[in-house]
Amino acid sequence: MKPNEPEYIALYRSGELERRVKRLEGRLTSCDICPRECGVNRLEGELGFCHSGHLPIGSSYCAHHGEEPALSGSRGSGAVFFGNCNMRCVFCQNYQISQNWEKQKSNEIDCHTLAEYMCYLQDELVCHNINLVSPSHFVPQIARAVLEAVPMGLGIPLVYNTNSYDSLKTLKELDGIISIYLADLKYASDEWADKFSQAPDYVVRSRQAIKEMYRQVGELVVDGSGVAQQGVIVRHLILPSRLAGSRESLTWLASGVSDKVAVSLMSQYHPMHRAYQFSQLSRHISLSEYKEVLKVMDEVGLENGWIQKMGSQEVYLPDFEREGHPFLIEH
């Protein structure tokens, strides 16, 4: 393997990548790709919780400059936004593509086209990485696209940008394929995870997933320009009314994973989608809530990563129906 060459290149050369693709695709006949384990035959068009068949849904792809600095760098992160989702967050800022299944059918593509998207982001837009946004329900299709993209010249790190409601069995197939895991840590309470995201076992699933991600790629490694090459970044979105369980989640992260793990603490919560139907979620976070979580970060010794400033909530909101780029923040 050449210096700085992603490990998936070696997996391709050895034939291991193709073997993993076949195993993953075989699981689509009785789908257990995510923790839902719906058991539907997606190869025959049967639909489970994620409303997704055998074709990937590429809702948008762009050079995204609004990600963490180590991902965006100077040229942007090559984001591929997948349609549909295996969660139902009532406050989802991507709800236009994550929870509008009928409309997303028109965004179905084949795996070769997905491979072409990846190569375009690398070769034409010169992005630092390929950022796979909401990938959990399309892992077999993503792996197939990588298999097709390597002989087309793909050779930059892959970012798995996930809600962390992921299957351990599936994540283990990604070992060596994914260079950077960008993982949400949404809740410390299954009660709130069930009520607001229909994921009643989120806490144990997400924690197991993050530990497996960390086992695979470890702490964040950047190059001389500060651009990420490998490692885990954990995102924690501060929710109003302490619904994210920030103290418990961050304490677990520091003690259960590592106090050296890179954390992206996000203050950008904005009531979106169905959030206004719930009194606890119908407002922005307060300054006191923000400062409380900053204090927790300091107390548990999490020092690596990034902290969003207050007042950033409307800067990062996408509009997937906007002409051109979904983010106004972009260059």
C-alpha positions, 0 to 999 in steps of 0.5 A: 500500500502506498503512503497515505493511500486509503486501505480500501485500495489494498482491499480491492487489489486483494479481492477482499472488497469484492468478497465483502460486497457480495456478503453485504448484497446477499443480506439484502434478501432478508435485510438486516443491514441496520438494527431494524432487521426488517427481514424484507427482500430489498432485491425484490423491491420489498420495503422495510422501515427505511422505505428503500429498495435495492437501488441507492438514493442519491438526493444531492451531491456537492462540495460541502464547506460547512462541515468540521474544519478537518473535513472541509479543509480548503476545498470542501468535503465531497458530500453525497446525501442519501435519501430516506433514513432508518430513524424518524427524528421529528427535528431532522434538518434534512427531513425533505430527503430523509422523510419524504419517501415517495418523492425520493423514488425519483432520486434512485440511481444505480451503483455505477452512477454513485461511483461516478458521483464519487469520482466527480467530487474527487476529480472535478471538485477536488474535494478532500474526501467522500462524505457519505451522509446518512449511509446506514441503510445503503451500506451494500450499495456504497460498498458496490460503488466503491468497488466500481470507483477504484478502477475509475481512479477513486483514491481519497478517504471515505467518511461515514457520516451517520446517526450511529443507529448502526449494526455491528455486523455491518460496521465490521464489513466496513473495516478498512473501507471507511477511513473516517467515522463522523458519528452522532451521539444523539441521546442518553435516554431510550425514552426520548430516542423512542419518542422523538426518533422511533429508535427505542434501543438507540443508546446501546446501539449507538454506543456499541457502534461508536466503540466499534468505529473507534476500534477500527480507526482510532483517534483523529489523524490529520495531514500537514494542512490539518485535513483529516485522513483517519479517525473518529469524530463524534458529533453531539447536538445540544437539544433544548430541555436537556433532551440529549442527555449531554452530561451522561453522553459526554461522560460515557464518551470520555470514560467508555471510549477515550478522552482523546476522541475528537468531539464536535459540539453543536449548538445549531439546533433549530426547530424543524419538521415536526419539532413544533408539535413538542413543547420541549423541542419547539425552541432554540437552546438557551445560553445557560443550556449551552454553557452547561454543556461546555462545563461538562466537556471541561469536567470530563476532559474532552479537549479535542475537536470543535465547539460551535458558537451560539447563534449558528442555528440558521447558518447550517440549515439546508434546503434540498429544494433550492436551485443549485447548492442546498447550503447557503454557507458554501463558497 
